[in-house]
Amino acid sequence: MPLTDAPLYSIYAGNNDFKPFTEVEEKQILAIVGEQFPSFTILPARGIFEGKELPTLLIQIASHDRKAVVSICRKLGHALNRRWIGMSEGGLYTSVPMK
């Protein structure tokens, strides 16, 4: 079913080892996001964190369910052993802490 006027969320999953994600890690990320959202976009990106290049996966999700998107951020953070996952919505960026 197509979405209409749904907010677009971007999730930034950086690899804190400063190495590209392995195929296993990428499949794990796809599985986690795919459990909740049947449609999304995932793009490889290069972030810069504290002056160092950080391999990053940018995950874009159109959804009316913000809580579900935040939940995915936390699931990704736990699976990837991160202290937070970056998320933007409506042009605003936030770091979603793991709880």
N, C-alpha and C positions, 0 to 999 in steps of 0.2 A: 504494500500500500504506500503510495507516495506521501511524503510529508509536505505540508504547506506552512510557510512562515515559521519554520522551526529554527531556533537558535543554532548556530554552528559553533561547536566547541573544538578547540585544538588541544591535544594532549602532547606534551613533550617528554619523551622517554629517552633520556641520555644514558650512555654507557659510561659509568663512572670509572671503568678500567681504562678509558681513553683508547679503546680498541673497537673496531667494527663489531656489531652484534654477530654472533654465530648463527648459523641456520637454525639450530635448535632453539636459541633464544627468540629468534624472530617467529618461529612456529608457536612457541609458548605465548608470545604476545598476541599473535593472531587468534589463538584459541581463547585466551582470556577475554579479549574484546568481543569476539564472535559469540561467546556464551550469552552476552546481554544484548548485543546489537547485531542484527542480521545484515546491516549495510553500513559501511564506513570506508574511509580512505586511509591508506598508510603510505607515507612517503619517506624515503631516506633523506636525512638532512645533516648538515654540519653546523653544530653550534659552537660557540666560543664561551668557555666558562673559566673565569679568572685567568684569561689570557691564553688558555690552552684549547686546542681543537677537541671538541667532544662529539663523537659520533652519536647521532640522535635519530630516533624514529618519530615522525610527526604523524599523529593519528587524528583524523578529523571525523567528527560525528555530528550529524544533524539530529537533534532530539528536543522534545518538549520536557524531558525528564532529567533535570539537573542532578538530582540525587543519584540517579543511576550512573551518570557520567563521573561524578565524584567517587562513587563506589568503585568504578573501573580504575580510576587513578590509584586508589588505595590498593586494589588487588594487584595492579601492575607494580606498584612500589614494593609490596611485600614479596612478590615473585622475583623481582630483580634486586632485592635487598637494598632499597634506596630509602633515604630519610624523607624524601618528598618527591612528588612528580609535578611538573609544571602544567598548568592548564590556563587557557585563555577563553574568554567568552565576551562577546560584544566589545572587543578591543581592549579588555582589561585582563591583565595577567595575574595569576596567583600561584603560589606554591602550596600544593595540597599535602599536608603532613600525614605521615602514617600514624594511625591510632590503633 
